[in-house]
Amino acid sequence: MKWPQRKVADIADLCLGKMLDRQKNKGVLRAYLANINVRWGTFELNDLREMRFEERELDRYGVRNGDIVMCEGGEPGRCAVWHDQVPGMMIQKALHRIRCRASVDHRFLYYAFLDFGRAGKFEQFFTGSTIKHLPGEKLAIVKVPVPPLDEQRRIASTLSAYDDLIENNTRRIAILEEMARRIYQEWFVRFRFPGHEHVRTAHSELGPVPEGWRVQSLSDVADITMGLSPKGDTYNEVGEGTPLVNGPVEFGAKFTKAVKWTTAPTKTCKNGDLIVCVRGSTTGKYVKSNGRYCLGRGVCAIHGVQQSFVDHLFIGALPELLAQTGGSTFPSWTGPQLKSHPVLVPAEHLMAEFERNVHPMSDAIQVYSRQNANLRTTRDLLLPKLISGELDVSALPEPEAVAA
């Protein structure tokens, strides 16, 4: 059935955050959320800023458990539910605080907003010709479906079960990546590899290194395939041919969603290769390939026999490489530049031993990543149908079955 529609202002209390003004603001320094700290469904809390708040402002600009925090500008409508991750958190003027009334489940309202964002339904409420905004008076009149409270909770519980599994897998991935990184740092940066007590030190162009280790070009230990965009008339958006990766917007924990395919792939990568952005503002961002992709001009693929070692070798070289980006308008790397970059290559048996230790971690990361992709795809298919009332929540499979 179709749910009745109600304005946001009728089901929640809205408040815009405090203006940042170092000369006028008074009170005690407190951490606050800015636009950059709010992602879809989560918060980036590693780089919090502070401003002064007076005692009388704490309730007005503070956030508490269950509040929805939404971007007013940047990507208007992007939001997440606050769960008291940091006690006493405040918000800046670039954010809306949405506090649901008793008739609305905050998780359901968040998923309604997520559905709006994915479908572009917020755009009709934006103001500004160049920089888009979603002011409070516009957000107030946005209409969302509001089923009975029990149904809201069932729908929200179903969708959040998918997100909980995704979050658990993401934490597992982070732990495995950290374990592998520490082993690499210990063996190949601090030189505390197995048996290091019995290896003498030699001089190299990179400084003192264990005897038998060599300074070589990156291309001596890895194959680097620079992307080459296919002709435009080979593209399609219906999934025919090979998915294209061409300077994706989003690199990181999840693989970019393919929006174009080509029937005449030029340069391709293999499953497990490291795909790296080589042009534009995302230069240096990387992700593990989860299949065969056509490489557009904005990316390259790095492949090695000892793939886990090669991955960490490249990641370790990133700071130096990023300092050497060229291009008159935006950063970029050329193929010869990447291939000739000097790296320290350890003894063969150490690379093999590292691979034996770390490769199972890499395999597990791939499994969790594929599970997350399946979970996200299923959640995103269910989202509009559940929010609109088109689909009965009781007829759905359990999220654990989808992950498996």
Secondary structure, 3 states (H helix, E strand, C coil): CCCCEEEHHHHEEEEECECCCCCCCCCEEEEEECHHHEECCEECCCCCEEEEECHHHHHHHECCCCCEEEECECCCCCEEECCCCCCCCEEECCEEEEEECCCCCHHHHHHHHHHHHHHCCCHHHCECCCCCECCHHHHHHCEEECCCHHHHHHHHHHHHHHHHHHHHHHHHHHHHHHHHHHHHHHHHHCCCCCCHHHCCEECCCCCCEECCCEEEEHHHCCEEEECCCCCHHHEECCCCCEEEECCCCCCCCCCCCCCCEECCCCEEECCCCEEEECECCCCCCEEECCCCEEECCCEEEEECCCHHHHHHHHHHHHHHHHCCCECCCCCECCHHHHHCCEEEECCHHHHHHHHHHHHHHHHHHHHHHHHHHHHHHHHHHHHHHHHHCCCCHHHCCCHHHHHC
